[in-house]
Amino acid sequence: MDSATSDARTPLGALADNGLKIVVVGGFGVGKTTLVRSVSEIRPLSTEETMTRAGEHIDDISEVREKRATTVAFDFGRITLDSRNVLYLFGAPGQERFWFLWDRLFAGTLGAVVLVDTRRIDDSWYAIDRLEQRGTPFIVACNDFGGPAHTPQHVREALDLDPHIPLLDCDARSRASGKRVLITLVQHVRNRHAAHIPSVKEELAL
């Protein structure tokens, strides 16, 4: 992609009509930063910081002991759909102490991806609750951590998902899988709301 053309697009602080904002949200260590990195066409802006022993008394790392860094503000990436439309991707921090940032990130959002680690389904409750309260369209993507397999019905029941909310499996490390997640979200939003939202199936062809 032509970097000069890319840099001339709508800046981060003032998303215009052609800037479609998507937030990736979920519990601590579910793969939000990894998903943004895997699909972004630019080098993602990341606010990851090295985790220290002091943080062990604040964040529950019992299920993610291999994790060495954590997002402390947000991750940012971008995908160009065509000459007029761009997807802006924001990865939200997962720790409870950073939840106060979510309302700011949700402002002006087209929709959201709730990323779930099925080994820790309860960690996804807060994200879903906040999105439902705001009326923000969202889908749920179960990131593959190699844990026990769960049927879609079991996950839906555990999360108390409405039947119309798309649920799919994904691998946050895979660009193709991440694109499929974004396609599913934008099609879900198109089905619910504005027909003027561009189709992304061709632009993000796998």
N, C-alpha and C positions, 0 to 999 in steps of 0.2 A: 504494500500500500504506500502511496506517495505521502511522505511524512509532512511535506509542506501543506498539502491539502488537509491532512489530519489535524495539524496544529491550528488551522484557520477555523475549525469548527467551534460550536458553542462552548464557551468556557465553563468550568466546573461550577462556578458560583452563580451562574445565570442560565439555567437550562431553558431553552426556548421550545417552541412547538415541536421542533424536530428532535428534541432530546427526550428519550423515553427512559425514565428512571426506574430501576428495579433494585430491590433490597433483598439480600440473602441474609436470613436470620435463623437463629436456633440456639441451642444450648452451647455450653463451653466445650470446645474441642470436637465439634461435630464435622468440621471440614469446610467451613465457610471461606476462609482465606484460600484454601486449596482450590475450591470451585472457581472463585474469581480469577485466580492465577491461571487456571487451566483453559479458560475460554477467552480471556482478554487479548485483544490484538496489540495492545501496548504493554510496556512493562508496568505492572500494576503499582499504584501508590499503596504502600503498606505501612501501618503503624504498629507493627509487631515489635515487642520488646522481649528480651530474654527473661524467662521466669527465674525467680530467685527463691531461696528457701523461706524467706520472709513471707512470700505470697502463699505458701502452703497453709498458713493459718487463716487466710482470707478466702481463697478459692478451693473448692473441693476437687482435688486432682486424683482421687482414689481410683477413678476409672480411666484416667489418661496420664498415667505415670511416665509414659514415654514422651510426652509433650515438653518441648524445650523453650517455646516462645508463645506469646499470646498477643492478640490484638487489643490495643488500649484506646482506640478511637474508631477507625473504620478502615476498610480496604476499598480501593477504587480501581475499576477497570472499565474498558470500553470495547464495544463491537460496532462497526459500521455496517448498516444494513444496505443502504444505497446512498446516492448523492445527497439525499435530504434527511435521512433518518439514521439516528445513532442510538444504541442502547448504552446507557450508563449504569454500571453495576456497582452497588455499594454493599460491602460485607459488614454486618453489624457485630460489635463485640458481644460475646456470649456470657461473660461473668455478670452476676447480679449487681456488682458495684458499678457497672457501666450502663445499666439499663436506662438511666436517665437520659442517655444520648439517643435512645431509639425514636422518641417522638420527633426529634429534629430530622433524623434520617428518613422517617416515614413521610414527612411533608412532601407533597407533590409526587408521590410514588405511583407509578402505573400499576404495580402489583409486587408481590413478594414470593420468594421461595423459602419455605420452612424446611431446613435441612435437619434430618433426624438420624440419630444413632439408635438403632432398635435395641441395643443393649441397655440404653438409658432413655427410654421413651418419656418418662416423667419430666425430663429436662426440656421437653418441647412444649409443655403446657402453657407456659407464660407467653411465649411468642405467639402461639395461636390465639390465646385470649386477647392479647393486645391488638392483633390484626382484626379480629372479629369486632372488638369495641370500636375501632376506627372505621370499619366498613371497607377495609382494604382487601381487594381480591388476592387470593394466594393459592398456591399448590403445595403439596407436601412431597418431598423427595427423600427417600431412605438411602443414606449413604452406606456403602458396603464396607464394613469393618471386619468381615469374616466371622461374625458371630452366628448364633443359631438362626436358622431361617424362620421367618414369620409369614403367614399368609396375609394378603392384602386385607381380608376381612378382619383378621386379628388386630392388625395395625389400626384400621378404621375404628374398631371398637375401643381400643386402648386410648386413642386420641379423641374419641367421640366426634369424628368427622362427619359433616353432612355428606350425603351421597353425591352431590354435584361437585365436590372439591376433588380435583384430580390427585391421584396418588400413584407414584411410580418409584422404581428402584433406580439408583444411579451409582456411579463411581466418580467421586469428586476429582480424582486425579486424571480422568479421561476427558479430553477436549470434546470428543464425539458425544460422550454421555452428558457432559455439561450443556452442550448445544441442544440436546434433546430436551433437557429440563427447561431451558429458556423458551424453546418452541412451544412446549406444553403450556407454560405460563401465559405467553402472549396470546395464544389461541384461546385459552380460558378467558382472558380479559376481553378479547374480541367477541366471544360468544355472550358475555354478560353485558358488555357496555357498547363502546363506540365502534361503529364499522369503519371509521376513518383511521383507526390504528392499523398500521401496515402489517401485512402477513410477513412472517419471518421464515416460513418453511423453505422457500427457495433461497433466500439470502444466506441462511445458515444451513444450507444443504450439507448433509453428513457425507 
